[in-house]
């Protein structure tokens, strides 16, 4: 059983973020989620936050700290896509994705860091993607933002690793969410053929890894990239 902690999941109103928030609550943690719209799971604290705005993130943290105490576990999950091939991709489509997925993570982790240092405990969990290292046509912006999280976590480990703080990356593969359900059947079959496990993953399978990383047993795991992709990206 893990020590109960205050956990923040960004983008916790649907999909993987929602499942992680649910699992963290089941583990006995105090859970807050940020969302631009919608709500986190019942029993969690939902706060509004915009990943591209440091003041909005600061206000969200202040609210969480007042209601649940200092954040001890940060799950940076909020992210967007703007898929299109390089030659058609506008500079805005590139920078918007990087600003939310990468710089947004920087804003959240920076705001959390003082509290983590003060408590001499922290778990920073960054949600990347199999495409970070495997690549994906039409996703130069997204895969770049997600690959950058690996360097982020490893640099953070070198900075704060001596203070009881870990930083790790989860790299999900194709997970069954509203997004994958919307794909044409032919495309879904093509993707399935490339996954050794022969199926899409479940959001609960990502949540299980996040649960372990947040818990007492993972204190000596830091700077790791953990693929949860059915073998799709092996060796990348």
FENDA-V320624 format. One record per pair of residues at least 4 apart in sequence whose C-alpha atoms are under 8 Angstrom apart, sorted by the first residue. I is the first residue (numbers start at 1). J is the second residue. Records with the same first field share a line. If there is no record, write none. Layout:
I = J ; J
This chain:
1 = 27
2 = 27 ; 28 ; 215 ; 216
3 = 29 ; 215 ; 216
4 = 27 ; 28 ; 29 ; 30
5 = 29 ; 30 ; 71 ; 72 ; 73
6 = 29 ; 30 ; 31 ; 32 ; 68 ; 69 ; 70 ; 71 ; 72 ; 73
7 = 24 ; 29 ; 30 ; 31 ; 32 ; 71 ; 72 ; 73 ; 74 ; 75
8 = 31 ; 32 ; 33 ; 34 ; 71 ; 73 ; 74 ; 75
9 = 17 ; 20 ; 21 ; 31 ; 32 ; 33 ; 34 ; 74 ; 75 ; 76 ; 77
10 = 17 ; 33 ; 34 ; 35 ; 75 ; 76 ; 77 ; 78
11 = 17 ; 18 ; 33 ; 34 ; 35 ; 36 ; 76 ; 77 ; 78 ; 79
12 = 16 ; 17 ; 18 ; 19 ; 20 ; 21 ; 33 ; 34 ; 35 ; 39 ; 40 ; 77 ; 78
13 = 17 ; 18 ; 33 ; 34 ; 35 ; 37 ; 38 ; 39 ; 40 ; 41
14 = 18 ; 19 ; 40
15 = 19 ; 177 ; 178 ; 203
16 = 20 ; 77 ; 177 ; 203 ; 204 ; 206 ; 207
17 = 21 ; 77 ; 78
18 = 22 ; 40 ; 41
19 = 23 ; 203 ; 204 ; 207
20 = 24 ; 203 ; 204 ; 206 ; 207 ; 208 ; 210 ; 211
21 = 25 ; 31 ; 32 ; 33 ; 40 ; 41 ; 44
22 = 26 ; 41
23 = 27 ; 204 ; 207 ; 208 ; 211
24 = 28 ; 29 ; 30 ; 31 ; 211
25 = 29 ; 30 ; 31 ; 44
27 = 211
30 = 44 ; 68
31 = 44 ; 45
32 = 40 ; 44 ; 45 ; 46 ; 47 ; 64
33 = 40 ; 44 ; 45 ; 46 ; 47
34 = 40 ; 46 ; 47 ; 48 ; 49 ; 60
35 = 39 ; 40 ; 46 ; 47 ; 48 ; 49 ; 50
36 = 48 ; 49 ; 50
37 = 48
39 = 46
40 = 44 ; 45 ; 46
45 = 64
47 = 60 ; 63 ; 64
48 = 56 ; 60
49 = 53 ; 56 ; 57 ; 59 ; 60
50 = 56 ; 57
51 = 56 ; 57 ; 78 ; 99 ; 100 ; 104 ; 105 ; 107 ; 108
52 = 99 ; 100 ; 103 ; 104
53 = 57 ; 104
54 = 58 ; 107 ; 108
55 = 59
56 = 60
57 = 61 ; 107 ; 108 ; 111
58 = 62 ; 111
59 = 63
60 = 64
61 = 65 ; 71 ; 111 ; 112
62 = 66
63 = 67
64 = 68 ; 69 ; 70 ; 71
65 = 69 ; 70 ; 71
70 = 115 ; 116
71 = 112 ; 115 ; 116
72 = 112 ; 115 ; 116 ; 119 ; 121 ; 122 ; 123
73 = 122 ; 123 ; 124 ; 125 ; 214
74 = 109 ; 112 ; 122 ; 123 ; 124 ; 125
75 = 124 ; 125 ; 126 ; 127
76 = 105 ; 108 ; 124 ; 125 ; 126 ; 127
77 = 126 ; 127
78 = 100 ; 101
79 = 97 ; 100 ; 101
80 = 97 ; 100 ; 101 ; 142
81 = 97 ; 139 ; 142
82 = 93 ; 94 ; 97 ; 139 ; 141 ; 142
83 = 138 ; 139 ; 141 ; 142
84 = 88 ; 89 ; 138 ; 139
85 = 89 ; 137 ; 138 ; 139 ; 140
86 = 138 ; 140
89 = 93 ; 94
90 = 94
91 = 95
92 = 96
93 = 97 ; 141
94 = 98 ; 140 ; 141 ; 142
95 = 99 ; 141
96 = 100
97 = 101 ; 102 ; 141 ; 142 ; 145
98 = 102 ; 103 ; 141 ; 142 ; 144 ; 145
99 = 103 ; 104
100 = 104 ; 105
101 = 105 ; 142 ; 145 ; 146
102 = 106 ; 145 ; 146 ; 148 ; 149
103 = 107
104 = 108
105 = 109 ; 126
106 = 110
107 = 111
108 = 112
109 = 113 ; 124
110 = 114
112 = 116
113 = 117
114 = 118
115 = 119
116 = 120 ; 121 ; 122 ; 165
117 = 121 ; 122 ; 163 ; 165
120 = 163 ; 164 ; 165
121 = 163 ; 164 ; 165
122 = 164 ; 165 ; 166
123 = 165 ; 166 ; 167 ; 213 ; 214
124 = 165 ; 166 ; 167 ; 168
125 = 167 ; 168 ; 169 ; 170 ; 210 ; 213 ; 214
126 = 149 ; 153 ; 167 ; 168 ; 169 ; 170
127 = 146 ; 169 ; 170 ; 171 ; 172
128 = 132 ; 146 ; 147 ; 149 ; 150 ; 169 ; 170 ; 171 ; 172
129 = 143 ; 146 ; 147 ; 170 ; 171 ; 172 ; 173
130 = 134 ; 135 ; 171 ; 172 ; 173 ; 227 ; 229 ; 232 ; 233
131 = 135 ; 136 ; 143 ; 146 ; 173
132 = 142 ; 143 ; 144 ; 145 ; 146 ; 147 ; 171
133 = 143 ; 147 ; 233 ; 236
134 = 233 ; 236
135 = 139 ; 140 ; 143
136 = 140 ; 143
139 = 143
140 = 144
141 = 145
142 = 146
143 = 147
144 = 148
145 = 149
146 = 150
147 = 151
148 = 152
149 = 153 ; 169
150 = 154 ; 169 ; 223 ; 225
151 = 155
152 = 156
153 = 157 ; 167 ; 168 ; 169 ; 223
154 = 158 ; 167 ; 168 ; 222 ; 223 ; 224
155 = 159
156 = 160 ; 161 ; 167
157 = 161 ; 165 ; 166 ; 167 ; 222 ; 223
160 = 164 ; 165 ; 166
161 = 165 ; 166 ; 222
164 = 219
166 = 219 ; 220 ; 221 ; 222 ; 223
167 = 222 ; 223 ; 224
168 = 213 ; 221 ; 222 ; 223 ; 224 ; 225 ; 226
169 = 223 ; 224 ; 225 ; 226
170 = 206 ; 209 ; 210 ; 225 ; 226 ; 227 ; 228
171 = 225 ; 226 ; 227 ; 228 ; 229
172 = 206 ; 227 ; 228 ; 229
173 = 200 ; 201 ; 227 ; 228 ; 229 ; 230 ; 232 ; 233
174 = 180 ; 200 ; 201 ; 229
175 = 180 ; 200 ; 201 ; 202 ; 203
176 = 180 ; 181 ; 200 ; 201 ; 202 ; 203
177 = 181 ; 202 ; 203
178 = 182
179 = 183
180 = 188
183 = 187 ; 188
184 = 188
185 = 189
186 = 190
187 = 191
188 = 192
189 = 193
190 = 194
191 = 195
192 = 198 ; 199 ; 200
193 = 198
194 = 198 ; 232
195 = 199 ; 200 ; 229 ; 230 ; 231 ; 232
196 = 230 ; 231 ; 232
197 = 230 ; 231
198 = 230
199 = 230
200 = 230
201 = 205 ; 228 ; 229 ; 230
202 = 206
203 = 207
204 = 208
205 = 209 ; 228
206 = 210 ; 228
207 = 211
208 = 212
209 = 213
210 = 214
211 = 215
212 = 216 ; 217 ; 218
213 = 217 ; 218 ; 219 ; 221
214 = 218
215 = 219
227 = 233
229 = 233
